[in-house]
Amino acid sequence: MKTTEMNVCKSCGMPIRNVSDFGTYPDGSVNTEYCFHCYEEGHFTDLDITIEEKIARNIALALKLGISRKKALRKAVDTLPGLARWRKTGKKATPDF
C-alpha cells in the first residue's frame, strides 16, 4: 500500500513511500512520524544516538547507495537538525567530518 503524500522520517529524513516503511507503536499500529529503521514498537531503535552519530550513519548509508560524500554530508547537515527529533533536544549539529 502506498501513502497518499510524501512523508519523511522525522529522525533520519528517509522518504517514506509505503505504509510498510513507517515505524510502529507497541500495539503494532503505524507511527506516521518515523520510519521503521528509527522507530519500532514505540521506541527509537537508536535511543542514545547523538545527532552527530546520526549524521555519520546517514552519510555511511548514502555512500553505500553511491551518493558522493560531499553531497551526503551537505544533505545530512542541512536536513537532520530541522527534523522534529533533533529540534526537541535543542542541540545544534556541529559535525567534524
C-alpha positions in Angstrom: 0.0 0.0 0.0 1.3 3.4 -0.9 1.0 6.6 1.1 -1.0 9.4 -0.5 1.6 12.1 0.0 5.4 12.2 0.5 6.3 11.7 4.2 9.7 12.0 5.6 11.0 10.3 8.8 11.4 13.0 11.5 14.5 11.3 12.8 16.6 10.3 9.8 15.0 12.1 6.9 14.2 9.0 4.9 11.4 9.4 2.4 8.5 7.2 3.4 6.7 6.0 0.3 4.9 2.9 1.6 2.9 2.3 4.7 5.3 -0.6 5.5 8.1 2.0 5.7 6.6 3.6 8.8 7.6 2.7 12.4 5.2 1.1 14.8 3.6 1.7 18.3 3.7 -1.1 20.9 0.3 -2.4 19.7 1.6 -2.7 16.2 -0.2 0.3 14.8 1.5 2.7 12.4 3.5 5.6 13.7 3.5 8.2 10.9 6.3 10.3 12.4 9.2 7.9 12.0 10.4 5.1 9.7 10.8 1.5 10.7 14.6 1.9 10.8 14.3 4.5 13.6 11.2 3.6 15.5 9.9 0.2 16.4 7.2 -1.0 18.9 7.0 2.5 20.4 10.7 3.1 20.9 13.6 4.6 19.0 15.9 1.8 17.7 18.9 4.1 18.4 17.7 5.8 21.6 21.1 7.0 22.8 22.4 8.3 19.5 23.6 11.8 19.1 22.8 14.0 16.1 26.4 13.8 15.1 26.3 10.0 15.1 23.0 10.0 13.2 24.6 12.3 10.6 27.6 9.9 10.3 25.2 6.9 9.8 23.2 8.8 7.1 26.5 9.6 5.3 27.6 6.0 5.5 24.3 4.8 4.1 24.4 7.4 1.3 27.9 6.3 0.3 26.7 2.7 0.0 23.9 4.0 -2.3 26.5 5.7 -4.5 26.0 9.2 -3.3 29.2 11.3 -3.1 30.5 12.1 0.4 30.2 15.8 -0.2 26.6 15.6 -1.3 25.7 13.2 1.6 27.3 15.5 4.2 25.6 18.6 2.9 22.2 16.9 2.8 22.6 15.4 6.3 23.8 18.6 7.9 21.1 20.7 6.2 18.3 18.2 6.9 18.7 16.5 10.3 18.9 19.5 12.6 15.5 20.7 11.4 13.7 17.4 11.9 11.4 17.0 14.9 13.5 14.5 16.9 16.5 16.8 16.9 14.8 20.1 17.3 13.5 18.9 20.7 17.0 18.4 22.0 18.0 21.9 21.4 21.4 20.7 20.3 23.0 22.1 17.2 24.7 19.8 14.9 28.4 20.6 14.6 29.9 17.5 13.0 33.6 17.4 12.3 33.8 15.2 9.2 
